[in-house]
Amino acid sequence: MDFKTIASIIADQFDADIDDLEEDTDLLEDLNCTSMDVVELIVAIESATDVRIPDEAVDSIRTIGDIVNYLSEHAED
């Protein structure tokens, strides 16, 4: 899963400008997401990618790059 696809999902989810999103954009600090927002985002990403992101992995996800890296590492080839 590439950055642009994930950034598009995030922009839609949080009504953000996709051009303002970068790999180091912090979900909590830069986008002011609550923990519930992050859960909803993970559900949207799981639906779009068919990759399950377990709770223990969610705890280590802070940036858009973290999401992209996780999906790249765990996507079925």
N, CA, C and O atoms as a printed pandas DataFrame, in Angstrom:
     atom_number atom_name residue_name chain_id  residue_number  x_coord  y_coord  z_coord
0              1         N          MET        A               1    0.854   -1.178    0.000
1              2        CA          MET        A               1    0.000    0.000    0.000
2              3         C          MET        A               1    0.890    1.229    0.000
3              4         O          MET        A               1    1.820    1.333    0.800
4              5         N          ASP        A               2    0.609    2.137   -0.880
5              6        CA          ASP        A               2    1.483    3.298   -1.004
6              7         C          ASP        A               2    0.989    4.479   -0.161
7              8         O          ASP        A               2   -0.152    4.507    0.300
8              9         N          PHE        A               3    1.873    5.433    0.019
9             10        CA          PHE        A               3    1.593    6.610    0.833
10            11         C          PHE        A               3    0.377    7.371    0.334
11            12         O          PHE        A               3   -0.473    7.777    1.126
12            13         N          LYS        A               4    0.291    7.565   -0.968
13            14        CA          LYS        A               4   -0.794    8.377   -1.541
14            15         C          LYS        A               4   -2.161    7.782   -1.221
15            16         O          LYS        A               4   -3.100    8.516   -0.915
16            17         N          THR        A               5   -2.277    6.468   -1.290
17            18        CA          THR        A               5   -3.549    5.805   -0.983
18            19         C          THR        A               5   -3.925    5.999    0.479
19            20         O          THR        A               5   -5.068    6.331    0.796
20            21         N          ILE        A               6   -2.954    5.789    1.373
21            22        CA          ILE        A               6   -3.211    5.952    2.811
22            23         C          ILE        A               6   -3.507    7.414    3.121
23            24         O          ILE        A               6   -4.414    7.705    3.902
24            25         N          ALA        A               7   -2.767    8.327    2.531
25            26        CA          ALA        A               7   -3.006    9.754    2.755
26            27         C          ALA        A               7   -4.410   10.141    2.290
27            28         O          ALA        A               7   -5.064   10.972    2.920
28            29         N          SER        A               8   -4.869    9.552    1.206
29            30        CA          SER        A               8   -6.210    9.828    0.707
30            31         C          SER        A               8   -7.272    9.367    1.701
31            32         O          SER        A               8   -8.248   10.078    1.943
32            33         N          ILE        A               9   -7.087    8.195    2.270
33            34        CA          ILE        A               9   -8.021    7.680    3.281
34            35         C          ILE        A               9   -8.025    8.609    4.493
35            36         O          ILE        A               9   -9.086    8.944    5.019
36            37         N          ILE        A              10   -6.846    9.019    4.932
37            38        CA          ILE        A              10   -6.736    9.903    6.095
38            39         C          ILE        A              10   -7.368   11.265    5.803
39            40         O          ILE        A              10   -8.075   11.816    6.647
40            41         N          ALA        A              11   -7.120   11.798    4.633
41            42        CA          ALA        A              11   -7.702   13.095    4.264
42            43         C          ALA        A              11   -9.224   13.017    4.281
43            44         O          ALA        A              11   -9.891   13.926    4.776
44            45         N          ASP        A              12   -9.769   11.940    3.746
45            46        CA          ASP        A              12  -11.223   11.759    3.750
46            47         C          ASP        A              12  -11.765   11.605    5.165
47            48         O          ASP        A              12  -12.788   12.189    5.521
48            49         N          GLN        A              13  -11.062   10.811    5.964
49            50        CA          GLN        A              13  -11.515   10.503    7.324
50            51         C          GLN        A              13  -11.531   11.748    8.219
51            52         O          GLN        A              13  -12.427   11.915    9.046
52            53         N          PHE        A              14  -10.533   12.614    8.045
53            54        CA          PHE        A              14  -10.382   13.753    8.953
54            55         C          PHE        A              14  -10.601   15.097    8.272
55            56         O          PHE        A              14  -10.282   16.141    8.840
56            57         N          ASP        A              15  -11.144   15.075    7.058
57            58        CA          ASP        A              15  -11.403   16.295    6.315
58            59         C          ASP        A              15  -10.153   17.180    6.267
59            60         O          ASP        A              15  -10.205   18.386    6.507
60            61         N          ALA        A              16   -9.030   16.532    5.948
61            62        CA          ALA        A              16   -7.738   17.225    5.870
62            63         C          ALA        A              16   -7.359   17.432    4.412
63            64         O          ALA        A              16   -7.864   16.743    3.526
64            65         N          ASP        A              17   -6.481   18.369    4.173
65            66        CA          ASP        A              17   -5.964   18.619    2.831
66            67         C          ASP        A              17   -4.853   17.608    2.560
67            68         O          ASP        A              17   -3.845   17.587    3.267
68            69         N          ILE        A              18   -5.030   16.787    1.558
69            70        CA          ILE        A              18   -4.057   15.728    1.261
70            71         C          ILE        A              18   -2.665   16.309    0.993
71            72         O          ILE        A              18   -1.660   15.658    1.276
72            73         N          ASP        A              19   -2.600   17.521    0.455
73            74        CA          ASP        A              19   -1.310   18.141    0.165
74            75         C          ASP        A              19   -0.541   18.515    1.429
75            76         O          ASP        A              19    0.667   18.742    1.369
76            77         N          ASP        A              20   -1.223   18.580    2.566
77            78        CA          ASP        A              20   -0.571   18.903    3.840
78            79         C          ASP        A              20   -0.042   17.665    4.554
79            80         O          ASP        A              20    0.679   17.783    5.545
80            81         N          LEU        A              21   -0.392   16.481    4.061
81            82        CA          LEU        A              21    0.003   15.243    4.720
82            83         C          LEU        A              21    1.349   14.754    4.203
83            84         O          LEU        A              21    1.617   14.757    3.001
84            85         N          GLU        A              22    2.188   14.334    5.146
85            86        CA          GLU        A              22    3.503   13.787    4.818
86            87         C          GLU        A              22    3.702   12.508    5.613
87            88         O          GLU        A              22    2.928   12.203    6.521
88            89         N          GLU        A              23    4.739   11.764    5.268
89            90        CA          GLU        A              23    4.979   10.504    5.977
90            91         C          GLU        A              23    5.199   10.705    7.467
91            92         O          GLU        A              23    4.853    9.833    8.265
92            93         N          ASP        A              24    5.769   11.842    7.854
93            94        CA          ASP        A              24    6.022   12.074    9.271
94            95         C          ASP        A              24    4.894   12.826    9.982
95            96         O          ASP        A              24    5.051   13.256   11.125
96            97         N          THR        A              25    3.746   12.984    9.293
97            98        CA          THR        A              25    2.593   13.604    9.935
98            99         C          THR        A              25    2.141   12.719   11.091
99           100         O          THR        A              25    1.837   11.541   10.904
100          101         N          ASP        A              26    2.103   13.301   12.289
101          102        CA          ASP        A              26    1.723   12.585   13.505
102          103         C          ASP        A              26    0.202   12.628   13.643
103          104         O          ASP        A              26   -0.400   13.702   13.645
104          105         N          LEU        A              27   -0.407   11.459   13.757
105          106        CA          LEU        A              27   -1.862   11.387   13.829
106          107         C          LEU        A              27   -2.416   12.127   15.037
107          108         O          LEU        A              27   -3.420   12.832   14.935
108          109         N          LEU        A              28   -1.761   11.967   16.176
109          110        CA          LEU        A              28   -2.273   12.569   17.399
110          111         C          LEU        A              28   -1.946   14.050   17.507
111          112         O          LEU        A              28   -2.809   14.858   17.850
112          113         N          GLU        A              29   -0.711   14.402   17.215
113          114        CA          GLU        A              29   -0.290   15.792   17.396
114          115         C          GLU        A              29   -0.643   16.686   16.209
115          116         O          GLU        A              29   -1.189   17.774   16.396
116          117         N          ASP        A              30   -0.341   16.246   15.005
117          118        CA          ASP        A              30   -0.563   17.090   13.828
118          119         C          ASP        A              30   -2.025   17.119   13.380
119          120         O          ASP        A              30   -2.521   18.149   12.922
120          121         N          LEU        A              31   -2.707   15.988   13.515
121          122        CA          LEU        A              31   -4.098   15.913   13.066
122          123         C          LEU        A              31   -5.092   15.992   14.226
123          124         O          LEU        A              31   -6.306   15.969   14.022
124          125         N          ASN        A              32   -4.559   16.085   15.439
125          126        CA          ASN        A              32   -5.396   16.195   16.646
126          127         C          ASN        A              32   -6.404   15.059   16.772
127          128         O          ASN        A              32   -7.544   15.273   17.184
128          129         N          CYS        A              33   -5.978   13.856   16.417
129          130        CA          CYS        A              33   -6.859   12.699   16.513
130          131         C          CYS        A              33   -6.994   12.241   17.954
131          132         O          CYS        A              33   -6.044   12.304   18.734
132          133         N          THR        A              34   -8.168   11.787   18.287
133          134        CA          THR        A              34   -8.378   11.132   19.570
134          135         C          THR        A              34   -8.106    9.644   19.373
135          136         O          THR        A              34   -7.934    9.183   18.245
136          137         N          SER        A              35   -8.070    8.904   20.461
137          138        CA          SER        A              35   -7.862    7.466   20.327
138          139         C          SER        A              35   -9.020    6.828   19.558
139          140         O          SER        A              35   -8.815    5.860   18.825
140          141         N          MET        A              36  -10.223    7.356   19.716
141          142        CA          MET        A              36  -11.370    6.844   18.964
142          143         C          MET        A              36  -11.223    7.150   17.475
143          144         O          MET        A              36  -11.589    6.329   16.635
144          145         N          ASP        A              37  -10.691    8.320   17.146
145          146        CA          ASP        A              37  -10.435    8.665   15.740
146          147         C          ASP        A              37   -9.465    7.674   15.109
147          148         O          ASP        A              37   -9.650    7.247   13.970
148          149         N          VAL        A              38   -8.429    7.314   15.864
149          150        CA          VAL        A              38   -7.425    6.377   15.355
150          151         C          VAL        A              38   -8.066    5.010   15.110
151          152         O          VAL        A              38   -7.792    4.365   14.098
152          153         N          VAL        A              39   -8.919    4.571   16.038
153          154        CA          VAL        A              39   -9.608    3.285   15.867
154          155         C          VAL        A              39  -10.457    3.315   14.595
155          156         O          VAL        A              39  -10.435    2.364   13.813
156          157         N          GLU        A              40  -11.199    4.396   14.387
157          158        CA          GLU        A              40  -12.026    4.517   13.185
158          159         C          GLU        A              40  -11.169    4.543   11.924
159          160         O          GLU        A              40  -11.549    3.975   10.900
160          161         N          LEU        A              41  -10.019    5.197   11.998
161          162        CA          LEU        A              41   -9.100    5.226   10.861
162          163         C          LEU        A              41   -8.579    3.830   10.548
163          164         O          LEU        A              41   -8.533    3.429    9.385
164          165         N          ILE        A              42   -8.192    3.097   11.569
165          166        CA          ILE        A              42   -7.671    1.739   11.367
166          167         C          ILE        A              42   -8.737    0.858   10.727
167          168         O          ILE        A              42   -8.431    0.066    9.836
168          169         N          VAL        A              43   -9.978    0.988   11.167
169          170        CA          VAL        A              43  -11.072    0.216   10.569
170          171         C          VAL        A              43  -11.220    0.570    9.087
171          172         O          VAL        A              43  -11.390   -0.318    8.253
172          173         N          ALA        A              44  -11.156    1.855    8.760
173          174        CA          ALA        A              44  -11.261    2.282    7.360
174          175         C          ALA        A              44  -10.108    1.738    6.529
175          176         O          ALA        A              44  -10.311    1.296    5.398
176          177         N          ILE        A              45   -8.905    1.768    7.080
177          178        CA          ILE        A              45   -7.733    1.248    6.365
178          179         C          ILE        A              45   -7.834   -0.256    6.195
179          180         O          ILE        A              45   -7.517   -0.783    5.129
180          181         N          GLU        A              46   -8.271   -0.953    7.236
181          182        CA          GLU        A              46   -8.434   -2.407    7.125
182          183         C          GLU        A              46   -9.451   -2.753    6.038
183          184         O          GLU        A              46   -9.249   -3.697    5.273
184          185         N          SER        A              47  -10.527   -2.000    5.971
185          186        CA          SER        A              47  -11.551   -2.245    4.947
186          187         C          SER        A              47  -11.011   -2.004    3.542
187          188         O          SER        A              47  -11.330   -2.744    2.611
188          189         N          ALA        A              48  -10.198   -0.974    3.396
189          190        CA          ALA        A              48   -9.664   -0.618    2.081
190          191         C          ALA        A              48   -8.534   -1.532    1.630
191          192         O          ALA        A              48   -8.308   -1.697    0.431
192          193         N          THR        A              49   -7.821   -2.128    2.585
193          194        CA          THR        A              49   -6.629   -2.889    2.227
194          195         C          THR        A              49   -6.728   -4.383    2.463
195          196         O          THR        A              49   -5.876   -5.133    1.987
196          197         N          ASP        A              50   -7.731   -4.833    3.175
197          198        CA          ASP        A              50   -7.852   -6.253    3.548
198          199         C          ASP        A              50   -6.669   -6.731    4.382
199          200         O          ASP        A              50   -6.361   -7.923    4.389
200          201         N          VAL        A              51   -6.002   -5.817    5.086
201          202        CA          VAL        A              51   -4.921   -6.173    6.006
202          203         C          VAL        A              51   -5.406   -5.846    7.406
203          204         O          VAL        A              51   -5.782   -4.708    7.690
204          205         N          ARG        A              52   -5.397   -6.850    8.288
205          206        CA          ARG        A              52   -5.817   -6.624    9.666
206          207         C          ARG        A              52   -4.661   -6.030   10.445
207          208         O          ARG        A              52   -3.525   -6.493   10.338
208          209         N          ILE        A              53   -4.953   -5.005   11.228
209          210        CA          ILE        A              53   -3.941   -4.361   12.061
210          211         C          ILE        A              53   -4.336   -4.641   13.515
211          212         O          ILE        A              53   -5.289   -4.046   14.018
212          213         N          PRO        A              54   -3.614   -5.538   14.194
213          214        CA          PRO        A              54   -3.986   -5.897   15.567
214          215         C          PRO        A              54   -3.758   -4.745   16.544
215          216         O          PRO        A              54   -2.969   -3.837   16.286
216          217         N          ASP        A              55   -4.469   -4.805   17.674
217          218        CA          ASP        A              55   -4.399   -3.741   18.674
218          219         C          ASP        A              55   -2.973   -3.437   19.112
219          220         O          ASP        A              55   -2.612   -2.273   19.288
220          221         N          GLU        A              56   -2.165   -4.470   19.288
221          222        CA          GLU        A              56   -0.791   -4.229   19.740
222          223         C          GLU        A              56    0.026   -3.460   18.696
223          224         O          GLU        A              56    0.947   -2.726   19.053
224          225         N          ALA        A              57   -0.300   -3.619   17.431
225          226        CA          ALA        A              57    0.386   -2.855   16.381
226          227         C          ALA        A              57   -0.116   -1.410   16.363
227          228         O          ALA        A              57    0.659   -0.483   16.131
228          229         N          VAL        A              58   -1.406   -1.224   16.608
229          230        CA          VAL        A              58   -1.981    0.124   16.618
230          231         C          VAL        A              58   -1.281    0.992   17.661
231          232         O          VAL        A              58   -1.075    2.186   17.444
232          233         N          ASP        A              59   -0.918    0.391   18.789
233          234        CA          ASP        A              59   -0.245    1.138   19.855
234          235         C          ASP        A              59    1.077    1.741   19.406
235          236         O          ASP        A              59    1.517    2.743   19.971
236          237         N          SER        A              60    1.720    1.153   18.402
237          238        CA          SER        A              60    3.015    1.659   17.941
238          239         C          SER        A              60    2.897    2.566   16.711
239          240         O          SER        A              60    3.904    3.075   16.219
240          241         N          ILE        A              61    1.697    2.766   16.223
241          242        CA          ILE        A              61    1.488    3.613   15.046
242          243         C          ILE        A              61    1.250    5.046   15.498
243          244         O          ILE        A              61    0.302    5.338   16.226
244          245         N          ARG        A              62    2.136    5.933   15.050
245          246        CA          ARG        A              62    2.002    7.357   15.378
246          247         C          ARG        A              62    1.891    8.233   14.135
247          248         O          ARG        A              62    1.224    9.268   14.151
248          249         N          THR        A              63    2.548    7.810   13.063
249          250        CA          THR        A              63    2.614    8.647   11.863
250          251         C          THR        A              63    2.000    7.916   10.666
251          252         O          THR        A              63    1.741    6.714   10.709
252          253         N          ILE        A              64    1.779    8.675    9.613
253          254        CA          ILE        A              64    1.290    8.065    8.377
254          255         C          ILE        A              64    2.322    7.070    7.853
255          256         O          ILE        A              64    1.968    6.008    7.340
256          257         N          GLY        A              65    3.584    7.417    7.984
257          258        CA          GLY        A              65    4.650    6.506    7.565
258          259         C          GLY        A              65    4.613    5.190    8.321
259          260         O          GLY        A              65    4.898    4.139    7.747
260          261         N          ASP        A              66    4.265    5.233    9.601
261          262        CA          ASP        A              66    4.140    4.001   10.389
262          263         C          ASP        A              66    3.067    3.093    9.791
263          264         O          ASP        A              66    3.245    1.877    9.713
264          265         N          ILE        A              67    1.959    3.691    9.372
265          266        CA          ILE        A              67    0.875    2.907    8.765
266          267         C          ILE        A              67    1.343    2.292    7.446
267          268         O          ILE        A              67    1.138    1.103    7.201
268          269         N          VAL        A              68    1.967    3.103    6.607
269          270        CA          VAL        A              68    2.445    2.624    5.307
270          271         C          VAL        A              68    3.447    1.487    5.505
271          272         O          VAL        A              68    3.372    0.467    4.820
272          273         N          ASN        A              69    4.383    1.660    6.438
273          274        CA          ASN        A              69    5.383    0.623    6.699
274          275         C          ASN        A              69    4.739   -0.659    7.206
275          276         O          ASN        A              69    5.105   -1.752    6.774
276          277         N          TYR        A              70    3.784   -0.531    8.118
277          278        CA          TYR        A              70    3.113   -1.721    8.643
278          279         C          TYR        A              70    2.410   -2.473    7.513
279          280         O          TYR        A              70    2.534   -3.692    7.394
280          281         N          LEU        A              71    1.681   -1.742    6.697
281          282        CA          LEU        A              71    0.949   -2.382    5.601
282          283         C          LEU        A              71    1.892   -3.023    4.591
283          284         O          LEU        A              71    1.608   -4.101    4.069
284          285         N          SER        A              72    3.015   -2.361    4.315
285          286        CA          SER        A              72    3.992   -2.927    3.382
286          287         C          SER        A              72    4.579   -4.230    3.909
287          288         O          SER        A              72    4.815   -5.170    3.150
288          289         N          GLU        A              73    4.808   -4.274    5.205
289          290        CA          GLU        A              73    5.400   -5.458    5.828
290          291         C          GLU        A              73    4.411   -6.606    5.963
291          292         O          GLU        A              73    4.819   -7.767    5.990
292          293         N          HIS        A              74    3.107   -6.301    6.050
293          294        CA          HIS        A              74    2.131   -7.335    6.352
294          295         C          HIS        A              74    1.128   -7.631    5.244
295          296         O          HIS        A              74    0.244   -8.472    5.410
296          297         N          ALA        A              75    1.263   -6.951    4.129
297          298        CA          ALA        A              75    0.370   -7.212    2.998
298          299         C          ALA        A              75    0.730   -8.544    2.361
299          300         O          ALA        A              75    1.904   -8.899    2.256
300          301         N          GLU        A              76   -0.286   -9.271    1.941
301          302        CA          GLU        A              76   -0.020  -10.535    1.255
302          303         C          GLU        A              76    0.439  -10.233   -0.153
303          304         O          GLU        A              76   -0.123   -9.377   -0.838
304          305         N          ASP        A              77    1.457  -10.941   -0.572
305          306        CA          ASP        A              77    1.997  -10.736   -1.932
306          307         C          ASP        A              77    1.204  -11.520   -2.949
307          308         O          ASP        A              77    1.509  -11.471   -4.141
